C-alpha cells in the first residue's frame, strides 16, 4: 500500500508512520517529492493495517497498490524518474542517443566506431564485451579485454558506455569498467542477476524479453528497484511474433503504455527490433514520436565485416543522416536531441 503524507507532515510524523509500518512487518520505501512524502509499504495487504495507519497524525490517505509492480509504478511515484549518467539524463527533455557496434571486435574497430558516433552527435557509446549468442559456435566477445577497450574509448571520446552483463559473478568486474550495465533480452527474467544488480549503485538498462508481456517486463524492473537500485532504464527492443520479414516486431504501443504505468524512463533499440539497417531510421522516428526517452542504435565502421549483427548495423554516415531527421522531430515533440 501507499501512505500519502499531508504537505505539512514533518520528519517526526513521517518517521512515526514508518516505525508503525515496520512493526507490522512491512518493507518501507520512501519517496520525498516537492510537495508530498509518499511511503511505500510492501508486504501482506491487511485491511486493519491500512485503517490503523490512516488514523495516524500527518497521514492524508492510504492507497492500495493494484498493480503487482509496487515500486516501479506511477501509483508509488508520480514524478518521472531521471536516471543520470554523468551529464547524460534519461527521462529528461533530451532524447538520449546511444550508438556503437554490437560487439567489441578489436581496438581499432571500437575506437573508429566511438569517434564516428561521437562526431555524429551520440551521447553514449554501446558495445558488447560479453556476447550471449544463440549459437555456441559464434563470436562470444572479448570479455575483460573488451571492457578495457571500451574504457579506452571513453577516455578518447568522453562518451560514457553501456555494456551487457550476463552472469551474476561478472557484475563486479563489469561494473568496475562500465558506466551503465545492460540486461539483455535473454536475461530479463534472470532473477538472481536482477537482484544482484539491485545492490549495485550503477544505472541499469533492462531490455524487454523476447516474448515478455509489459507486466512481466515491469516486474523484472521491480526486482532491481526493490533491491535498492532505482536507476533503471527500460528498453523496448521488439518481441517475437509470427512475422518473419523483420528480426522482431517493435511494439511501438509499449512506449506510451509503459509511460502510463511506470515512472521509469523507456528507450528503444530499433536495430534489434528490425534486424534490417534500412528500417532503423524510420523505426527510430516512430519511437521518438511515441514518446521514447532515447534510442540505442548499432553502428559499425564497416557493417559487412561485422562479427555480430552486421545486417542491422548502420555505417557512420547513415547514423549521421538518421540523427539529422530525429532532431527536428524531437523539437516538434517538445524535446531535443
C-alpha positions as CSV (number, residue, x, y, z in Angstrom):
1,X,0.0,0.0,0.0
2,X,1.0,3.6,-0.4
3,X,0.7,6.1,2.5
4,X,0.4,9.7,1.3
5,X,1.5,12.2,4.0
6,X,0.0,15.6,4.3
7,X,2.0,18.5,2.9
8,X,2.6,19.8,6.5
9,X,3.8,16.5,7.8
10,X,7.3,16.9,9.3
11,X,10.1,14.3,9.6
12,X,8.9,13.3,13.1
13,X,5.4,12.4,11.8
14,X,6.9,10.6,8.8
15,X,9.2,8.5,11.0
16,X,6.4,7.7,13.3
17,X,4.4,6.2,10.4
18,X,7.5,4.4,9.1
19,X,8.1,2.8,12.5
20,X,4.5,1.7,12.8
21,X,4.6,0.0,9.4
22,X,7.9,-1.7,10.2
23,X,6.4,-3.1,13.4
24,X,3.6,-4.6,11.3
25,X,6.2,-6.4,9.1
26,X,6.2,-4.1,6.0
27,X,9.3,-3.2,4.0
28,X,9.5,0.5,3.6
29,X,10.4,2.7,0.6
30,X,10.3,6.5,1.0
31,X,9.7,8.9,-1.9
32,X,10.1,12.5,-1.0
33,X,8.6,14.8,-3.7
34,X,8.5,18.5,-3.9
35,X,5.1,18.8,-2.2
36,X,4.4,15.5,-0.5
37,X,6.2,12.5,1.0
38,X,4.9,9.1,0.0
39,X,5.7,5.9,1.9
40,X,5.6,2.7,0.0
41,X,4.8,-0.3,2.3
42,X,5.4,-3.7,0.7
43,X,4.1,-6.7,2.4
44,X,1.0,-8.7,3.1
45,X,-2.0,-6.5,2.5
46,X,-4.3,-6.3,5.6
47,X,-7.3,-4.0,6.0
48,X,-6.6,-3.5,9.7
49,X,-3.1,-2.3,8.9
50,X,-4.4,0.3,6.4
51,X,-7.0,1.5,8.9
52,X,-4.5,1.8,11.7
53,X,-2.1,3.9,9.7
54,X,-4.7,6.1,8.1
55,X,-5.7,7.2,11.6
56,X,-2.2,8.4,12.4
57,X,-1.3,12.1,12.6
58,X,0.1,13.6,9.4
59,X,-1.4,10.9,7.1
60,X,-3.5,12.2,4.3
61,X,-4.7,8.9,2.9
62,X,-3.7,5.3,2.3
63,X,-4.0,3.9,-1.2
64,X,-3.8,0.2,-2.1
65,X,-1.4,-0.6,-4.9
66,X,-3.4,-2.5,-7.6
67,X,-0.5,-3.5,-9.9
68,X,2.0,-6.2,-8.9
69,X,4.9,-3.8,-9.7
70,X,4.7,-1.8,-6.5
71,X,7.7,0.5,-6.6
72,X,8.2,0.8,-10.4
73,X,4.6,2.0,-10.8
74,X,3.2,5.5,-11.1
75,X,1.0,4.9,-8.1
76,X,4.0,4.9,-5.8
77,X,6.0,7.7,-7.6
78,X,4.1,10.2,-9.7
79,X,7.2,12.2,-10.6
80,X,9.1,10.7,-13.5
81,X,12.5,9.2,-12.7
82,X,15.5,10.8,-14.3
83,X,18.5,8.4,-14.5
84,X,21.8,10.3,-14.7
85,X,25.0,9.1,-16.2
86,X,27.5,12.0,-15.8
87,X,26.0,14.8,-18.0
88,X,23.5,12.4,-19.7
89,X,20.0,12.2,-18.4
90,X,17.5,9.5,-19.3
91,X,13.9,10.8,-18.7
92,X,14.7,14.5,-19.1
93,X,13.8,16.7,-22.1
94,X,16.7,15.4,-24.2
95,X,16.4,12.3,-26.4
96,X,19.5,10.3,-25.4
97,X,21.3,8.8,-28.3
98,X,23.4,5.6,-27.7
99,X,25.3,4.1,-30.5
100,X,28.2,1.7,-31.3
101,X,28.8,-1.8,-32.5
102,X,27.0,-4.9,-31.3
103,X,30.3,-6.4,-30.2
104,X,33.8,-5.1,-29.4
105,X,35.9,-6.9,-32.0
106,X,39.2,-5.1,-31.8
107,X,40.7,-1.9,-30.5
108,X,40.9,-0.3,-34.0
109,X,37.3,-1.2,-34.7
110,X,35.9,0.1,-31.4
111,X,37.8,3.3,-31.4
112,X,36.8,4.0,-35.0
113,X,33.2,3.4,-34.1
114,X,33.4,5.5,-31.0
115,X,35.0,8.5,-32.7
116,X,32.4,8.3,-35.6
117,X,29.3,8.2,-33.3
118,X,30.7,11.0,-31.1
119,X,31.2,13.2,-34.2
120,X,27.7,12.3,-35.4
121,X,26.2,13.5,-32.1
122,X,25.8,10.4,-29.9
123,X,25.6,10.9,-26.1
124,X,26.8,7.4,-25.1
125,X,28.7,4.5,-26.6
126,X,27.5,0.9,-26.6
127,X,29.5,-2.2,-27.3
128,X,29.3,-5.8,-26.1
129,X,32.3,-7.4,-24.3
130,X,30.3,-10.5,-23.2
131,X,28.1,-11.7,-26.0
132,X,25.4,-14.3,-25.3
133,X,24.6,-15.8,-28.7
134,X,22.0,-18.3,-29.9
135,X,24.8,-20.5,-31.3
136,X,27.7,-21.6,-29.1
137,X,29.9,-21.6,-32.2
138,X,29.6,-17.9,-33.0
139,X,31.7,-15.0,-31.6
140,X,31.2,-14.7,-27.8
141,X,33.0,-11.4,-27.1
142,X,36.4,-10.4,-25.9
143,X,35.3,-10.3,-22.2
144,X,37.6,-8.2,-20.0
145,X,39.8,-7.2,-22.9
146,X,36.7,-5.8,-24.5
147,X,35.9,-3.8,-21.3
148,X,39.4,-2.3,-21.3
149,X,39.0,-1.2,-25.0
150,X,35.6,0.4,-24.1
151,X,37.2,2.2,-21.2
152,X,39.9,3.5,-23.5
153,X,37.3,4.7,-26.0
154,X,35.6,6.6,-23.2
155,X,38.9,8.3,-22.4
156,X,39.4,9.2,-26.0
157,X,35.9,10.5,-26.8
158,X,34.5,11.4,-23.4
159,X,31.5,9.2,-24.1
160,X,30.2,7.1,-21.2
161,X,29.5,3.5,-22.2
162,X,27.0,0.8,-21.7
163,X,27.7,-2.9,-22.0
164,X,25.9,-6.1,-21.1
165,X,26.4,-8.2,-18.0
166,X,25.5,-11.8,-18.5
167,X,26.4,-13.6,-15.3
168,X,25.9,-12.5,-11.7
169,X,29.6,-13.5,-11.0
170,X,30.7,-10.9,-13.6
171,X,28.8,-7.9,-12.1
172,X,31.7,-6.6,-10.0
173,X,34.1,-6.9,-13.0
174,X,31.8,-5.2,-15.5
175,X,30.7,-2.5,-13.0
176,X,34.4,-1.6,-12.4
177,X,34.6,-0.5,-16.0
178,X,31.2,0.4,-17.3
179,X,29.0,3.5,-16.7
180,X,25.8,1.6,-17.3
181,X,25.1,-2.1,-17.1
182,X,22.7,-3.7,-19.6
183,X,20.5,-6.7,-19.1
184,X,19.8,-8.4,-22.4
185,X,16.6,-9.8,-23.6
186,X,17.6,-13.4,-22.7
187,X,18.3,-12.4,-19.1
188,X,15.2,-10.3,-18.4
189,X,13.9,-12.9,-16.1
190,X,17.2,-14.0,-14.6
191,X,16.1,-13.0,-11.2
192,X,19.4,-13.8,-9.5
193,X,21.1,-11.4,-11.9
194,X,18.4,-8.7,-11.4
195,X,18.6,-8.9,-7.6
196,X,22.4,-8.6,-7.6
197,X,22.1,-5.6,-9.9
198,X,19.8,-4.0,-7.4
199,X,22.6,-4.0,-4.9
200,X,25.0,-2.2,-7.4
201,X,24.5,1.5,-7.5
202,X,25.1,1.8,-11.2
203,X,22.4,2.5,-13.8
204,X,20.8,-0.5,-15.5
205,X,19.3,-0.7,-18.9
206,X,16.7,-3.5,-18.8
207,X,15.7,-4.9,-22.2
208,X,12.3,-6.4,-22.7
209,X,12.3,-10.2,-23.1
210,X,11.7,-11.9,-26.4
211,X,8.1,-12.8,-25.5
212,X,7.6,-10.8,-22.3
213,X,4.4,-9.0,-21.6
214,X,4.6,-5.4,-20.4
215,X,3.7,-6.5,-16.9
216,X,6.5,-9.2,-16.8
217,X,8.9,-6.6,-18.0
218,X,7.9,-4.1,-15.3
219,X,8.1,-6.9,-12.7
220,X,11.7,-7.6,-13.8
221,X,12.4,-3.9,-13.2
222,X,10.7,-4.3,-9.8
223,X,13.4,-6.9,-8.8
224,X,16.1,-4.3,-9.4
225,X,14.3,-1.4,-7.8
226,X,13.1,-3.4,-4.7
227,X,16.7,-4.4,-4.0
228,X,17.7,-0.7,-3.7
229,X,18.7,0.5,-7.2
230,X,16.2,3.0,-8.6
231,X,18.4,3.8,-11.6
232,X,16.6,1.6,-14.1
233,X,16.0,2.5,-17.8
234,X,13.6,0.2,-19.7
235,X,14.4,-0.7,-23.3
236,X,11.9,-1.9,-25.8
237,X,13.7,-4.0,-28.5
238,X,11.0,-5.8,-30.3
239,X,9.2,-9.0,-29.4
240,X,8.8,-12.3,-31.1
241,X,5.6,-12.7,-33.2
242,X,4.6,-14.7,-36.3
243,X,6.2,-12.1,-38.6
244,X,9.5,-13.3,-40.2
245,X,10.3,-10.4,-42.5
246,X,11.8,-8.4,-39.6
247,X,14.0,-9.9,-36.9
248,X,11.4,-9.0,-34.2
249,X,8.3,-6.9,-34.1
250,X,8.7,-3.5,-32.5
251,X,5.9,-2.8,-30.1
252,X,5.6,0.9,-30.5
253,X,2.5,0.9,-28.3
254,X,4.6,-0.3,-25.4
255,X,6.3,3.1,-25.1
256,X,3.2,5.1,-24.2
257,X,1.8,2.1,-22.3
258,X,4.8,1.9,-20.1
259,X,4.8,5.7,-19.6
260,X,1.2,5.4,-18.4
261,X,2.1,2.7,-15.9
262,X,5.7,3.5,-14.7
263,X,7.8,6.4,-13.7
264,X,10.9,4.8,-15.2
265,X,12.5,6.1,-18.5
266,X,12.0,4.0,-21.6
267,X,14.2,3.8,-24.6
268,X,14.1,1.9,-27.9
269,X,16.6,-0.4,-29.7
270,X,15.5,-0.1,-33.4
271,X,18.4,-2.3,-34.6
272,X,17.3,-5.5,-32.8
273,X,13.6,-4.6,-33.3
274,X,14.0,-4.8,-37.1
275,X,17.2,-6.7,-37.9
276,X,17.5,-4.6,-41.1
277,X,19.6,-1.4,-41.2
278,X,17.4,0.2,-43.9
279,X,14.4,0.1,-41.5
280,X,16.2,1.6,-38.5
281,X,15.8,5.3,-39.3
282,X,12.0,5.1,-39.9
283,X,11.5,3.0,-36.7
284,X,13.7,5.4,-34.7
285,X,11.4,8.3,-35.8
286,X,8.3,6.3,-34.8
287,X,9.9,5.6,-31.4
288,X,10.6,9.3,-30.8
289,X,7.1,10.2,-31.9
290,X,5.6,7.7,-29.5
291,X,7.5,9.3,-26.5
292,X,10.7,7.3,-26.2
293,X,13.4,8.9,-24.0
294,X,16.2,7.6,-26.1
295,X,17.5,5.4,-28.9
296,X,20.1,2.7,-28.8
297,X,21.4,2.1,-32.4
298,X,24.0,-0.3,-33.6
299,X,26.7,1.5,-35.7
300,X,29.7,-0.3,-37.2
301,X,32.6,1.2,-39.2
302,X,32.1,-1.5,-41.8
303,X,28.9,-3.5,-41.3
304,X,29.6,-6.0,-44.0
305,X,32.6,-7.2,-42.0
306,X,31.0,-7.2,-38.5
307,X,31.4,-10.3,-36.5
308,X,27.9,-9.8,-35.0
309,X,24.7,-8.2,-36.3
310,X,26.1,-6.6,-39.4
311,X,22.8,-6.6,-41.4
312,X,21.1,-4.4,-38.8
313,X,24.1,-2.0,-38.2
314,X,24.3,1.4,-39.7
315,X,27.5,2.8,-41.0
316,X,28.7,6.2,-39.5
317,X,27.3,8.3,-42.4
318,X,23.9,6.5,-42.2
319,X,23.8,7.2,-38.5
320,X,24.6,10.9,-39.0
321,X,21.8,11.2,-41.5
322,X,19.4,9.4,-39.1
323,X,20.1,11.8,-36.3
324,X,19.6,14.8,-38.7
325,X,16.0,13.5,-39.1
326,X,15.5,12.7,-35.4
327,X,16.4,16.2,-34.2
328,X,13.6,18.3,-35.8
329,X,11.1,15.6,-34.7
330,X,12.3,15.8,-31.2
331,X,11.8,19.6,-31.2
332,X,8.2,19.1,-32.6
333,X,7.6,16.7,-29.6
334,X,8.8,19.4,-27.2
335,X,12.2,17.8,-26.6
336,X,15.6,18.0,-28.2
337,X,18.2,15.5,-29.5
